[in-house]
Amino acid sequence: MLNDRLQGWEASPGLVDLLDDHEERLAAAGERAGRDPGEVVALAEVVRLAPVPRPPALRDCYAFEAQVLTRWGARGLVVEPAWYRDPASTSALPTWWWATGPR
């Protein structure tokens, strides 16, 4: 955003396509949009939609960092670096959650 205007990149690739490589392509697209935007829209004219309308997967982490720090700290422990590298989480396909009709 610059001066109450949103600057976007070209329509393709879409957001989901930019998330498949640890957000490196997303960061590059953001930088390109800042230098040479494919689209500029006044903030007042923006219609907000879901950033990922049909998520390819859902991930639920076991805890937020603040919770982990508090719980481990209460026991006199320091959070292991492995927690940051490989946080415990579960993942599922969205269709498992939003299925319609009989199974």
DATA-V684337 format. One record per residue. N is the residue number from 1. PSI is psi as a letter, one per 30 degrees, with the letter a starting at -180 (NA if undefined). D_CENTER is the distance of its C-alpha to the mean C-alpha in Angstrom with 2 decimals. Layout:
BEGIN
((N PSI D_CENTER) (N PSI D_CENTER))
END
This chain:
BEGIN
((1 k 17.94) (2 k 21.58) (3 h 24.54) (4 g 22.99) (5 k 21.83) (6 k 18.49) (7 k 18.63) (8 l 16.80) (9 l 17.16) (10 l 19.29) (11 f 18.36) (12 k 17.98) (13 l 15.91) (14 l 13.31) (15 e 9.57) (16 e 9.34) (17 f 12.09) (18 f 10.47) (19 g 7.81) (20 g 10.85) (21 h 12.25) (22 h 10.17) (23 g 8.86) (24 e 12.57) (25 e 13.07) (26 e 10.28) (27 e 12.10) (28 e 15.35) (29 e 14.67) (30 e 13.96) (31 e 17.18) (32 e 19.05) (33 e 18.17) (34 e 19.58) (35 e 22.68) (36 i 23.39) (37 k 21.30) (38 f 21.64) (39 k 21.57) (40 k 22.26) (41 k 22.19) (42 k 23.64) (43 e 21.28) (44 f 23.86) (45 f 23.60) (46 k 19.87) (47 j 19.09) (48 k 15.71) (49 l 14.20) (50 k 11.27) (51 e 8.46) (52 j 8.65) (53 e 12.24) (54 i 12.98) (55 k 10.28) (56 f 12.01) (57 l 11.53) (58 k 10.82) (59 k 10.64) (60 j 12.48) (61 l 13.26) (62 f 16.89) (63 l 16.64) (64 l 15.11) (65 e 16.57) (66 e 19.02) (67 e 20.38) (68 e 20.97) (69 e 22.64) (70 e 24.81) (71 e 25.91) (72 e 26.68) (73 e 28.34) (74 f 30.51) (75 g 31.89) (76 g 32.55) (77 l 29.95) (78 k 27.45) (79 k 24.02) (80 k 24.35) (81 f 22.30) (82 f 21.54) (83 e 19.35) (84 e 16.89) (85 e 17.30) (86 i 17.12) (87 k 15.91) (88 k 17.41) (89 l 15.20) (90 l 15.90) (91 l 14.35) (92 l 15.80) (93 k 16.05) (94 f 15.32) (95 f 18.93) (96 e 20.20) (97 e 19.04) (98 h 19.86) (99 k 23.02) (100 l 25.87) (101 l 29.57) (102 l 31.51) (103 NA 30.26))
END
